[in-house]
Amino acid sequence: MSKIKFLEKTKKKNRIYKGKAINFRVDEIILPNKKSATREFMEHPGAVAILAIDKDRKIIFVKQYRYPVGKETYEIPAGKLNGKNDNYLRRALAELKEETGYIPKKIKPLVEFWPTPAFSDEILKIYLAKDLTPGKDNPDEDEFIKTEKISLSKALSLIKKGKIKDSKTIIAILYFHSFIKGELK
């Protein structure tokens, strides 16, 4: 039985839009069967999110309006990298401070994933932050954010009821609940 190779090779890169945050490409590729095709996708510098747990074991959430879905969302603090050369950990610390004011004494990687590999090259890395010191937040001038502390059990309930729909937040909470919460000290 022969092995099937699924590798698609780039024939020609074609950036059709260059934005401040993301770019869009329509590349010509060669399929494993040697036929040509196109792949439309978004170039993304990468992003971070932070599951921050306070001394009372509450999760720090930000509530904000998200224009594309036309609703307020519950999310963990997050942000995109400032280019491919930005540092994920440094960006995570900066986003947590900027959006919530908190500075963690301990921070470690929790999980990383591709949010939408069918049409984006984005990698999102989630960190677990604890031993938090409160401080003053400093959101971007176009960010209007309210910070809320929610217990893990309430967060799980909000996911089940469809009140939390943000994928990075759901992944972080379910990952933490499934694999980490017993280790939190």
RODREN-767385 format. One line per field, with one value per residue: residue in one letter; y, z negated, x of N, C-alpha, C in turn. Coordinates in Angstrom, 1 decimal, always signed. Atoms other than C-alpha are relative to their C-alpha. Layout:
N
aa <- (A/...)
n_v <- (Y/...)
n_w <- (Z/...)
n_u <- (X/...)
ca_v <- (Y/...)
ca_w <- (Z/...)
ca_u <- (X/...)
c_v <- (Y/...)
c_w <- (Z/...)
c_u <- (X/...)
//
This chain:
185
aa <- (M/S/K/I/K/F/L/E/K/T/K/K/K/N/R/I/Y/K/G/K/A/I/N/F/R/V/D/E/I/I/L/P/N/K/K/S/A/T/R/E/F/M/E/H/P/G/A/V/A/I/L/A/I/D/K/D/R/K/I/I/F/V/K/Q/Y/R/Y/P/V/G/K/E/T/Y/E/I/P/A/G/K/L/N/G/K/N/D/N/Y/L/R/R/A/L/A/E/L/K/E/E/T/G/Y/I/P/K/K/I/K/P/L/V/E/F/W/P/T/P/A/F/S/D/E/I/L/K/I/Y/L/A/K/D/L/T/P/G/K/D/N/P/D/E/D/E/F/I/K/T/E/K/I/S/L/S/K/A/L/S/L/I/K/K/G/K/I/K/D/S/K/T/I/I/A/I/L/Y/F/H/S/F/I/K/G/E/L/K)
n_v <- (-1.2/-1.2/-1.1/-1.2/-1.2/-1.1/-1.3/-0.9/-0.8/-1.4/-0.3/-1.5/-0.7/-1.2/-0.8/-0.9/-1.1/-0.1/-0.9/-0.3/+1.1/+1.3/+0.0/+1.1/+0.5/+1.0/+0.6/+1.1/+1.1/+1.2/+1.1/+1.3/+0.7/-0.8/-1.0/-1.3/-0.5/-1.2/+0.0/-1.4/+0.0/-1.2/+0.0/-0.6/+0.1/+0.8/-0.6/+0.6/-0.2/+0.2/+0.4/-0.5/+0.5/-0.9/+0.7/+0.6/+1.0/-0.5/-0.3/-1.4/-0.2/-1.4/-0.1/-1.1/+0.1/+0.5/-0.5/+1.0/+0.8/-0.9/+0.3/+0.0/+1.4/+0.3/+0.6/-0.2/-1.1/+0.5/-1.0/+0.5/-0.4/-1.2/+0.5/+1.4/+0.0/-0.3/+1.1/+0.4/-0.2/-1.4/-0.5/+0.4/-0.8/-1.3/+0.0/+0.1/-1.3/-1.1/+0.2/+0.3/-0.6/+1.1/+0.5/+1.3/+0.4/+1.3/+0.1/+1.2/+0.4/+1.0/+0.8/-0.8/+0.6/-0.7/-0.3/+0.3/+0.4/+0.1/-1.3/-0.9/+0.6/-0.5/+0.9/-0.6/+0.6/-0.4/+0.1/+0.1/-1.0/+0.0/-0.9/-1.3/-1.3/-0.9/-1.2/-0.8/+0.4/-1.1/+0.5/-0.9/-1.0/+0.5/+1.2/-0.4/+1.3/+0.1/+1.2/+0.8/+1.2/+1.0/+1.3/+1.1/+0.7/-0.9/-0.1/+1.2/-0.1/-1.0/+0.7/+0.9/-0.7/-0.8/-1.4/-0.2/+0.6/-0.2/+1.3/+0.1/+0.0/+1.3/+0.9/-0.2/+0.4/+1.5/+0.6/-0.1/+0.8/+1.4/+0.4/-0.8/-0.6/+0.7/-0.3/-1.4/-0.2)
n_w <- (+0.0/-0.1/+0.9/-0.6/+0.5/+0.0/+0.0/-1.1/-0.3/-0.4/-1.4/-0.1/+1.1/-0.5/+1.1/-0.6/+0.9/+1.1/+1.0/+1.2/+0.9/-0.8/-1.4/-0.7/-1.1/-0.9/-0.5/-0.9/+0.5/-0.7/+0.9/+0.0/-1.3/-1.0/-0.5/+0.6/+0.7/+0.8/+1.4/+0.5/+1.4/+0.7/+0.7/+1.3/+0.8/+1.2/+1.1/+1.4/+0.9/+1.4/+1.0/+1.2/+1.1/+1.1/+1.3/+0.4/-1.1/-1.0/-1.3/-0.4/-1.3/-0.5/-0.8/-1.0/-1.2/-1.2/-1.2/-1.1/+0.4/+0.5/+1.4/+1.0/+0.3/+1.1/-0.5/+0.8/-0.7/-1.1/-1.0/-1.1/+0.0/-0.8/-1.0/+0.2/+0.9/+1.3/+0.9/+0.5/+1.5/+0.3/-0.5/+1.0/+1.2/-0.3/-0.2/+1.3/+0.7/-0.7/+0.0/+1.3/+1.0/+0.8/-0.3/+0.7/+0.5/-0.7/-1.3/-0.8/-1.1/+0.3/-1.3/-1.2/-1.0/-1.2/+0.1/-1.2/-1.0/-1.3/-0.7/+0.6/+0.5/+1.4/+1.1/+1.2/+1.1/+1.2/+1.2/+1.3/+0.8/+1.4/+0.9/-0.7/+0.7/-0.7/-0.4/-0.9/-1.4/-0.9/-1.3/-1.2/-0.1/-0.6/+0.8/+1.1/+0.6/+1.4/+0.6/+0.9/+0.6/-0.1/+0.4/-1.0/-0.1/-0.7/-1.4/-0.6/-0.2/-1.1/-1.3/-0.2/-0.4/-1.2/+0.3/-0.5/-1.3/-0.5/+0.0/+0.8/+1.4/+0.3/+0.1/+1.3/+1.2/+0.0/+0.1/+1.4/+0.8/-0.2/+0.2/+0.8/+1.2/+1.2/+0.3/+0.4/+1.4)
n_u <- (+0.8/-0.9/+0.4/+0.5/-0.6/+1.0/-0.7/+0.3/-1.1/+0.3/-0.4/-0.1/+0.7/+0.6/+0.7/+1.0/+0.3/-1.0/+0.7/-0.8/+0.0/-0.1/-0.1/+0.7/-0.7/+0.6/-1.2/+0.1/-0.7/+0.0/+0.6/-0.7/+0.2/-0.7/+0.9/-0.1/+1.2/-0.3/+0.3/+0.2/-0.2/-0.4/-1.2/+0.2/-1.3/+0.0/+0.7/-0.2/+1.1/-0.4/+1.0/-0.6/+0.8/-0.3/-0.2/+1.3/+0.2/+0.9/-0.6/+0.2/+0.6/+0.3/+1.2/-0.2/+0.8/-0.7/+0.7/+0.4/+1.2/+1.1/+0.3/-1.0/-0.5/-0.8/-1.3/-1.2/-0.8/-0.7/-0.5/-0.8/-1.4/-0.3/-0.9/-0.5/-1.2/+0.4/-0.2/+1.3/+0.1/+0.0/+1.3/+1.0/-0.1/+0.4/+1.5/+0.6/-0.1/+0.7/+1.4/+0.5/-0.9/-0.6/-1.4/-0.2/-1.3/-0.2/+0.7/-0.6/+0.8/+1.1/+0.3/-0.1/+0.8/+0.4/+1.5/+0.7/-1.1/+0.5/-0.2/-0.9/-1.3/-0.1/-0.3/+0.4/-0.6/+0.7/-0.8/+0.6/-0.6/+0.6/-0.7/+0.2/-0.1/+0.8/-0.6/+0.9/+0.1/-0.3/+0.4/-0.2/+1.0/+1.2/+0.5/+0.9/+0.0/+0.4/-0.6/+0.9/-0.6/+1.0/-0.5/-0.1/+1.3/+0.8/-0.5/+0.5/+1.4/+0.2/-0.3/+1.1/+1.1/-0.3/-0.3/-1.3/-0.1/-1.4/-0.7/-1.2/+0.5/+0.6/-1.1/-0.8/+0.7/+0.2/-1.3/-0.3/+0.9/-0.3/-1.4/-0.8/+0.6/-0.5/-1.4/-0.1/-0.3)
ca_v <- (+0.0/+3.4/+6.3/+9.4/+12.7/+15.6/+18.4/+21.3/+23.3/+27.1/+28.0/+31.8/+34.0/+36.8/+39.3/+41.0/+43.2/+44.5/+45.9/+47.3/+44.1/+41.3/+40.6/+38.5/+36.3/+34.2/+31.8/+29.5/+26.0/+22.6/+19.7/+16.3/+15.0/+17.7/+19.8/+23.5/+25.2/+28.4/+28.9/+32.1/+32.9/+35.5/+36.2/+36.9/+37.7/+35.5/+36.2/+35.6/+35.2/+35.0/+32.9/+34.9/+33.4/+35.7/+34.7/+33.8/+31.4/+33.6/+34.1/+37.6/+38.4/+41.4/+42.3/+44.3/+45.0/+43.1/+44.9/+41.8/+39.9/+43.0/+41.9/+42.3/+39.3/+37.7/+36.9/+36.4/+39.2/+38.8/+40.6/+40.1/+40.3/+43.4/+41.5/+38.1/+39.1/+40.0/+37.8/+35.8/+35.9/+39.6/+40.3/+38.3/+40.2/+43.5/+42.6/+41.5/+44.7/+46.9/+45.3/+44.5/+46.3/+42.9/+41.8/+38.1/+36.8/+33.4/+32.9/+29.7/+28.4/+26.6/+25.6/+26.8/+26.2/+27.3/+29.1/+28.6/+26.7/+26.4/+30.1/+31.6/+31.0/+32.5/+30.7/+31.6/+30.9/+30.9/+31.5/+30.7/+33.7/+33.6/+35.4/+38.6/+42.1/+44.6/+47.8/+50.4/+49.2/+51.2/+50.0/+51.2/+54.3/+52.3/+49.6/+50.0/+47.2/+46.2/+43.7/+41.0/+38.2/+35.0/+31.6/+28.5/+26.9/+30.0/+30.3/+26.7/+27.4/+30.5/+28.3/+25.7/+28.3/+29.9/+33.1/+32.7/+32.1/+33.2/+30.2/+31.1/+31.7/+28.4/+26.5/+28.1/+27.4/+23.8/+23.0/+24.4/+22.6/+19.3/+19.3/+21.9/+23.0/+20.3/+21.4/+25.1/+26.0)
ca_w <- (+0.0/+1.0/-1.3/-0.4/-0.7/-1.6/-1.3/+0.8/+2.4/+2.9/+6.6/+6.2/+3.2/+3.8/+1.0/+1.9/-1.2/-3.7/-6.9/-10.2/-12.1/-9.4/-5.8/-3.2/-0.6/+2.4/+3.1/+6.1/+5.0/+6.3/+4.8/+4.0/+7.3/+9.2/+10.0/+9.3/+6.9/+4.8/+1.1/-0.4/-3.9/-6.5/-7.6/-11.3/-13.6/-16.4/-19.6/-23.4/-26.0/-29.8/-32.2/-35.3/-38.6/-41.7/-45.4/-45.8/-42.8/-40.6/-36.9/-35.7/-32.7/-30.5/-29.1/-25.9/-22.8/-19.7/-16.5/-14.1/-16.2/-17.5/-21.1/-24.4/-25.2/-28.2/-27.4/-29.2/-28.5/-25.2/-22.3/-19.1/-18.7/-17.2/-14.3/-13.8/-15.9/-19.0/-22.1/-23.2/-27.0/-27.0/-25.0/-27.5/-30.5/-28.7/-27.7/-31.2/-32.7/-30.0/-30.1/-33.8/-35.7/-37.2/-37.3/-38.0/-40.1/-38.3/-34.7/-32.6/-29.3/-29.4/-25.8/-22.3/-19.2/-15.7/-16.1/-12.4/-10.4/-7.4/-6.6/-8.9/-10.0/-13.5/-16.5/-19.8/-23.0/-26.3/-29.6/-33.2/-35.5/-39.3/-42.4/-41.0/-42.2/-41.4/-39.6/-37.2/-33.8/-30.7/-27.7/-24.2/-23.3/-21.2/-23.9/-26.3/-28.8/-32.1/-34.4/-36.2/-38.5/-38.0/-39.7/-37.7/-38.4/-37.2/-34.1/-33.3/-33.7/-31.4/-28.7/-29.1/-28.8/-25.7/-27.5/-26.8/-23.1/-22.6/-21.6/-23.3/-26.6/-26.3/-25.5/-28.4/-30.9/-29.8/-29.5/-33.0/-34.4/-32.8/-33.3/-35.7/-38.5/-40.9/-40.6/-41.4/-44.7)
ca_u <- (+0.0/+1.5/+1.6/-0.4/+1.4/-0.9/+1.7/+0.5/+3.3/+3.2/+3.4/+2.8/+2.0/-0.4/-1.2/-4.5/-4.8/-2.3/-4.0/-2.8/-3.7/-4.0/-3.4/-5.2/-3.7/-4.9/-2.0/-1.7/-0.7/+0.2/-1.9/-0.5/-2.0/+0.0/-3.1/-3.3/-5.7/-5.9/-5.9/-7.5/-6.4/-5.6/-2.1/-2.0/+1.0/-0.2/-2.1/-2.0/-4.7/-4.4/-6.4/-5.7/-6.8/-7.0/-6.3/-10.0/-9.7/-11.8/-11.1/-10.5/-12.7/-13.1/-16.5/-16.5/-18.5/-17.4/-18.4/-18.3/-20.9/-22.8/-22.7/-21.0/-18.8/-17.2/-13.5/-10.3/-7.8/-6.1/-4.3/-2.5/+1.3/+2.8/+4.3/+6.0/+9.0/+7.0/+7.5/+4.4/+5.2/+6.0/+2.8/+0.7/+2.1/+1.5/-2.1/-3.0/-1.7/-3.2/-6.7/-7.0/-4.2/-3.1/+0.6/+1.2/+4.0/+3.6/+2.8/+3.2/+2.0/-1.4/-2.2/-1.6/-3.8/-4.8/-8.2/-9.1/-6.4/-8.7/-8.3/-5.7/-2.1/-2.8/-1.3/-2.9/-1.0/-2.9/-1.1/-2.1/-1.4/-1.7/-0.4/-1.8/-1.0/-3.7/-2.9/-4.4/-5.6/-4.7/-6.8/-6.1/-8.0/-10.5/-11.1/-14.0/-13.6/-15.2/-13.3/-15.3/-14.2/-16.1/-15.7/-14.8/-18.2/-20.0/-17.8/-18.6/-22.3/-22.0/-20.4/-23.1/-25.8/-24.2/-23.4/-19.7/-19.1/-15.5/-13.5/-10.2/-12.1/-14.0/-10.8/-8.9/-11.6/-12.3/-8.6/-8.0/-11.0/-10.0/-6.2/-5.0/-7.4/-6.3/-2.7/-3.5/-1.9)
c_v <- (+1.3/+1.0/+1.2/+1.2/+1.1/+1.4/+0.7/+1.0/+1.4/+0.2/+1.5/+0.6/+1.3/+0.7/+0.9/+1.1/+0.0/+1.0/+0.3/-1.3/-1.4/+0.3/-1.1/-0.4/-1.0/-0.6/-1.1/-1.2/-1.2/-1.1/-1.2/-0.8/+0.8/+1.0/+1.3/+0.4/+1.3/-0.2/+1.5/-0.1/+1.3/-0.2/+0.7/-0.1/-0.9/+0.8/-0.7/+0.2/-0.5/-0.4/+0.4/-0.4/+0.8/-0.9/-0.7/-1.1/+0.4/+0.4/+1.5/+0.1/+1.4/-0.2/+1.2/-0.3/-0.4/+0.3/-1.1/-0.8/+0.9/-0.3/+0.3/-1.4/-0.1/-0.7/+0.1/+1.0/-0.6/+1.2/-0.7/+0.5/+1.2/-0.5/-1.4/-0.1/+0.4/-1.2/-0.3/+0.3/+1.5/+0.7/-0.4/+0.8/+1.4/+0.1/-0.1/+1.3/+1.1/-0.2/-0.1/+0.8/-1.1/-0.3/-1.3/-0.2/-1.3/+0.0/-1.2/-0.3/-1.0/-0.8/+1.0/-0.7/+0.9/+0.3/-0.4/-0.3/-0.2/+1.3/+1.0/-0.7/+0.4/-1.2/+0.8/-0.8/+0.5/-0.3/-0.1/+1.0/-0.1/+0.8/+1.4/+1.2/+1.0/+1.3/+0.8/-0.5/+1.2/-0.5/+0.9/+1.0/-0.4/-1.2/+0.6/-1.3/+0.1/-1.3/-0.6/-1.2/-1.0/-1.4/-1.0/-0.6/+0.9/+0.2/-1.2/+0.0/+1.0/-0.6/-0.9/+0.7/+0.8/+1.4/+0.4/-0.8/+0.1/-1.2/+0.0/-0.1/-1.4/-1.0/+0.1/-0.6/-1.5/-0.7/+0.1/-0.9/-1.5/-0.5/+0.6/+0.3/-0.6/+0.4/+1.5/+0.1/+1.4)
c_w <- (+0.0/-1.0/+0.8/-0.6/+0.2/+0.2/+1.3/+0.1/+0.5/+1.4/+0.1/-1.2/+0.6/-1.1/+0.7/-0.9/-1.1/-1.0/-1.2/-0.9/+0.7/+1.5/+0.6/+1.2/+0.8/+0.7/+1.1/-0.6/+0.9/-1.0/+0.1/+1.3/+1.2/+0.7/-0.7/-0.7/-0.7/-1.4/-0.5/-1.5/-0.6/-0.6/-1.3/-0.8/-1.2/-1.1/-1.3/-0.7/-1.4/-0.8/-1.3/-1.2/-1.3/-1.3/-0.5/+1.0/+1.0/+1.2/+0.3/+1.5/+0.4/+0.8/+0.9/+1.2/+1.1/+1.2/+1.0/-0.4/-0.6/-1.4/-1.0/-0.3/-1.3/+0.6/-1.1/+0.7/+1.1/+0.9/+1.0/-0.2/+0.9/+1.0/-0.3/-1.0/-1.5/-0.9/-0.7/-1.5/-0.3/+0.4/-1.0/-1.2/+0.3/+0.2/-1.3/-0.8/+0.7/-0.2/-1.4/-1.1/-0.8/+0.6/-0.7/-0.5/+0.7/+1.2/+0.7/+1.2/-0.4/+1.2/+1.2/+1.1/+1.2/-0.1/+1.3/+1.1/+1.4/+0.8/-0.7/-0.5/-1.5/-1.0/-1.2/-1.2/-1.3/-1.2/-1.3/-0.9/-1.4/-0.9/+0.5/-1.0/+0.8/+0.4/+0.9/+1.4/+0.9/+1.4/+1.1/+0.1/+0.7/-0.7/-1.2/-0.7/-1.5/-0.5/-0.9/-0.5/-0.1/-0.5/+1.1/+0.2/+0.8/+1.5/+0.8/+0.3/+1.1/+1.3/+0.3/+0.5/+1.3/-0.3/+0.3/+1.3/+0.6/-0.1/-0.9/-1.5/-0.3/-0.1/-1.2/-1.2/+0.0/-0.1/-1.5/-0.9/+0.1/-0.4/-1.1/-1.4/-1.3/-0.4/-0.5/-1.5/-0.2)
c_u <- (+0.9/-0.5/-0.5/+0.7/-1.0/+0.6/-0.5/+1.1/-0.4/+0.6/+0.2/-0.8/-0.6/-0.8/-1.0/-0.4/+1.0/-0.7/+0.9/+0.1/+0.2/+0.1/-0.8/+0.8/-0.9/+1.2/-0.4/+0.9/+0.0/-0.5/+0.9/-0.1/+0.6/-0.9/+0.1/-1.3/+0.4/-0.4/-0.2/+0.1/+0.5/+1.3/-0.2/+1.3/+0.0/-0.7/+0.3/-1.4/+0.5/-1.1/+0.6/-0.9/+0.5/+0.2/-1.3/-0.4/-1.1/+0.8/-0.3/-0.5/-0.1/-1.3/+0.1/-0.9/+0.9/-0.8/-0.4/-1.2/-1.1/-0.4/+1.1/+0.4/+0.8/+1.2/+1.0/+0.9/+0.9/+0.5/+0.8/+1.4/+0.1/+1.0/+0.6/+1.1/-0.3/+0.1/-1.4/-0.1/-0.1/-1.3/-1.1/+0.1/-0.5/-1.5/-0.7/+0.0/-0.9/-1.5/-0.6/+0.7/+0.8/+1.4/+0.1/+1.4/+0.4/-0.8/+0.6/-0.9/-1.1/-0.2/+0.2/-0.8/-0.1/-1.5/-0.7/+1.0/-0.5/+0.2/+0.8/+1.2/+0.2/+0.3/-0.4/+0.5/-0.7/+0.9/-0.8/+0.8/-0.6/+0.9/+0.0/+0.1/-0.9/+0.7/-1.0/+0.1/+0.3/-0.3/+0.4/-1.2/-1.3/-0.5/-0.8/-0.3/-0.5/+0.6/-1.0/+0.7/-1.2/+0.6/+0.0/-1.3/-1.0/+0.4/-0.4/-1.5/-0.3/+0.3/-1.2/-1.3/+0.1/+0.2/+1.5/+0.2/+1.4/+0.8/+1.3/-0.4/-0.5/+1.2/+0.8/-0.7/-0.2/+1.3/+0.4/-0.8/+0.4/+1.4/+0.7/-0.5/+0.5/+1.4/+0.2/+0.2/+0.5)
//
